């Protein structure tokens, strides 16, 4: 049980980090023309869950 809890916490932490990074990138003027923060986080979470 403890391992599953730790893994889920790591996933949540990574998702939060990617969300924060994507929001930060979306706010920069360079990335604004092609901003897809939501899609990126979905893809990243899918990749993370596949690895587990």
C-alpha positions as YAML, in Angstrom:
chain: A
units: angstrom
residues:
- id: 1
  name: UNK
  ca: [0.00, 0.00, 0.00]
- id: 2
  name: UNK
  ca: [2.75, 2.46, 0.90]
- id: 3
  name: UNK
  ca: [4.44, 2.04, -2.50]
- id: 4
  name: UNK
  ca: [1.18, 2.73, -4.37]
- id: 5
  name: UNK
  ca: [0.59, 5.82, -2.23]
- id: 6
  name: UNK
  ca: [4.11, 7.09, -2.91]
- id: 7
  name: UNK
  ca: [3.75, 6.48, -6.65]
- id: 8
  name: UNK
  ca: [0.44, 8.35, -6.80]
- id: 9
  name: UNK
  ca: [1.97, 11.24, -4.86]
- id: 10
  name: UNK
  ca: [4.87, 11.38, -7.34]
- id: 11
  name: UNK
  ca: [2.42, 11.39, -10.26]
- id: 12
  name: UNK
  ca: [0.39, 14.20, -8.68]
- id: 13
  name: UNK
  ca: [3.56, 16.18, -8.00]
- id: 14
  name: UNK
  ca: [4.77, 15.74, -11.59]
- id: 15
  name: UNK
  ca: [1.37, 16.76, -12.94]
- id: 16
  name: UNK
  ca: [1.38, 19.88, -10.78]
- id: 17
  name: UNK
  ca: [4.92, 20.74, -11.89]
- id: 18
  name: UNK
  ca: [4.02, 20.31, -15.57]
- id: 19
  name: UNK
  ca: [0.86, 22.37, -15.09]
- id: 20
  name: UNK
  ca: [2.81, 25.18, -13.43]
- id: 21
  name: UNK
  ca: [5.47, 25.05, -16.15]
- id: 22
  name: UNK
  ca: [2.84, 25.07, -18.91]
- id: 23
  name: UNK
  ca: [1.01, 28.01, -17.35]
- id: 24
  name: UNK
  ca: [4.32, 29.85, -17.07]
- id: 25
  name: UNK
  ca: [5.13, 29.09, -20.71]
- id: 26
  name: UNK
  ca: [1.65, 30.13, -21.83]
- id: 27
  name: UNK
  ca: [2.12, 33.53, -20.16]
- id: 28
  name: UNK
  ca: [5.39, 34.23, -22.01]
- id: 29
  name: UNK
  ca: [4.85, 36.15, -25.26]
- id: 30
  name: UNK
  ca: [6.96, 33.70, -27.27]
- id: 31
  name: UNK
  ca: [4.77, 30.68, -26.53]
- id: 32
  name: UNK
  ca: [1.42, 32.49, -26.77]
- id: 33
  name: UNK
  ca: [0.74, 31.80, -30.49]
- id: 34
  name: UNK
  ca: [0.84, 28.03, -29.98]
- id: 35
  name: UNK
  ca: [-0.30, 27.55, -26.39]
- id: 36
  name: UNK
  ca: [-1.73, 24.12, -25.60]
- id: 37
  name: UNK
  ca: [-1.09, 23.78, -21.85]
- id: 38
  name: UNK
  ca: [-3.95, 21.35, -21.20]
- id: 39
  name: UNK
  ca: [-3.07, 18.94, -24.01]
- id: 40
  name: UNK
  ca: [0.58, 18.81, -22.93]
- id: 41
  name: UNK
  ca: [-0.28, 17.88, -19.36]
- id: 42
  name: UNK
  ca: [-2.69, 15.18, -20.56]
- id: 43
  name: UNK
  ca: [0.00, 13.66, -22.78]
- id: 44
  name: UNK
  ca: [2.58, 13.82, -19.99]
- id: 45
  name: UNK
  ca: [0.24, 12.13, -17.49]
- id: 46
  name: UNK
  ca: [-0.52, 9.39, -20.04]
- id: 47
  name: UNK
  ca: [3.21, 8.81, -20.54]
- id: 48
  name: UNK
  ca: [3.80, 8.69, -16.77]
- id: 49
  name: UNK
  ca: [0.97, 6.22, -16.18]
- id: 50
  name: UNK
  ca: [2.16, 3.99, -19.07]
- id: 51
  name: UNK
  ca: [5.64, 3.81, -17.52]
- id: 52
  name: UNK
  ca: [4.13, 2.49, -14.28]
...
